[in-house]
Amino acid sequence: MKDTPIPYEIVEQKIKESNLPKIGKASIREVKRLINEIEQASGKKFIRMEMGIPGLPAVAIGLEAQKKALDNGVAALYPDIEGIPELKREMSRFCKNFLDIDVKPASCIPTVGSMQAGFATFLTFQRLHKEKDTTLFIDPGFPVQKQQHRILGAKFETFDVYDFRGDKLKDKLESYLIKGNIHSIIYSNPNNPSWICFTEKELRIIGELAKKYDAIVIEDLAYFGMDFRKDISIPGQAPYQATVAKYTDKYVLFISSSKAFSYAGERLGVMVLSDTLFQGKYPDLKPYFGTDNLGHAIVYGSVYALSSGTSHSAQYAMAAILKACNEGIYNFVEGVVDYRDKAHVMKKMFTDNGFKIVYDKDEDQVLSDGFYFTISYPGMNGEELIEELLYYGISAISLAITGSQRLEGLRACVSLVSKSQFPELQERLIAFAKNHPLK
Ligand SMILES: Cc1ncc(COP(=O)(O)O)c(C=O)c1O
């Protein structure tokens, strides 16, 4: 039995009691529960890096606008399913100012978080073409989106992009698209869990191939603006958030309020369809949605059936935040640089103690520091590592649940770790390295 920061026997007992066959295969919520129990039994706090939840206060401009909207009585009223005009207008401006793309307000549809944007999109795209029935995930990815596919009985294929960066992406992607069954391609950028960001070359490859094979690109921008290597925060001025929208006219963007504006609790996202797609006609939709128009089917078919739109007052919050961003009054990138600064210090602590960063480069460029990073420890697979780290009071999730082939890797999230915990993290990592000497 080793001398570990969290008493060995307590961790061992709680793992046994959890009845989880493999900690490394457990879902994020299961890991969270186990850690809560270990914390309670040991009286020691973990360095919690398993959950991807914001660790910053909600943007105050949003709170003010939301309170005002509530005082004005919106809680009693159903919002329009297509969203309140203020939010649609400000999102259209936001897309121009920070992505340098033109989308009409009508094509910007508020949803119950990006989570629902995904569900509504997958649900609808499954019915787009009789002959195309499959989504392609460029992994690693956000596990719930695959769960949404399973629940819907929707087909998907996936590959880990780790070995297919840069020019290599073209042949790999084409090997799927050429089969003719792919209706859409999905990825997040910056990527949850790996924090890779596609380069312009890669976005061009994705966009051009999607065009060639008539596939739609779903770009999940949950971490908008958080590729901190370039500052996209000045409205209407380059550089902009990188996007596939520059390379194809059939795209859907998910823009979430959760991380960029620390507004996760109010469950508000916006699904932005390209105007071409919003106005697009797909006859195979008709039996399910009573219309062949995609925009109409998504709004009055899927979003209506799922939740009849989304929180009325939160829409006012996001409209006000976006307006402040558009007018240069609120700098949303500055609002979240804390994640970059923490990642910078934490990554160094891990690598100084023998850990490796698994996804470490975008082609020849070192990754940005940000919300997540990935780690491995020589000689251990991810399942072993996640379990072993529990004895050191450090929690993370396994990359194995994200579609990554890097089975040695874990995802670490910086958001809930406070800077005051850094000395403790340092001590625990030193203890880990001491007990696991590298050859
Ligand atoms: C890639 C990705 N997409 C979507 C979401 C969910 O966003 P929302 O809170 O807007 O539903 C998350 C949240 O962690 C995410 O990481």
The ligand as an SDF file (V2000), in Angstrom:
LIG
                    3D

 16 16  0  0  0  0  0  0  0  0999 V2000
  -18.5030   20.7570  -27.7700 C   0  0  0  0  0  0  0  0  0  0  0  0
  -19.6860   21.1060  -26.9530 C   0  0  0  0  0  0  0  0  0  0  0  0
  -20.8760   21.2680  -27.5390 N   0  0  0  0  0  0  0  0  0  0  0  0
  -21.9620   21.5880  -26.8370 C   0  0  0  0  0  0  0  0  0  0  0  0
  -21.9070   21.7420  -25.4800 C   0  0  0  0  0  0  0  0  0  0  0  0
  -23.1810   22.0430  -24.7390 C   0  0  0  0  0  0  0  0  0  0  0  0
  -23.4490   23.3890  -24.8040 O   0  0  0  0  0  0  0  0  0  0  0  0
  -24.7440   23.9770  -24.1070 P   0  0  0  0  0  0  0  0  0  0  0  0
  -24.4300   24.2110  -22.6820 O   0  0  0  0  0  0  0  0  0  0  0  0
  -24.9810   25.2580  -24.8680 O   0  0  0  0  0  0  0  0  0  0  0  0
  -25.8580   23.0220  -24.3040 O   0  0  0  0  0  0  0  0  0  0  0  0
  -20.7160   21.5850  -24.8100 C   0  0  0  0  0  0  0  0  0  0  0  0
  -20.6480   21.7080  -23.3520 C   0  0  0  0  0  0  0  0  0  0  0  0
  -19.7650   21.2190  -22.6800 O   0  0  0  0  0  0  0  0  0  0  0  0
  -19.5610   21.2580  -25.5570 C   0  0  0  0  0  0  0  0  0  0  0  0
  -18.3830   21.0670  -24.9830 O   0  0  0  0  0  0  0  0  0  0  0  0
  1  2  1  0
  2  3  1  0
  2 15  2  0
  3  4  2  0
  4  5  1  0
  5  6  1  0
  5 12  2  0
  6  7  1  0
  7  8  1  0
  8  9  2  0
  8 10  1  0
  8 11  1  0
 12 13  1  0
 12 15  1  0
 13 14  2  0
 15 16  1  0
M  END
$$$$
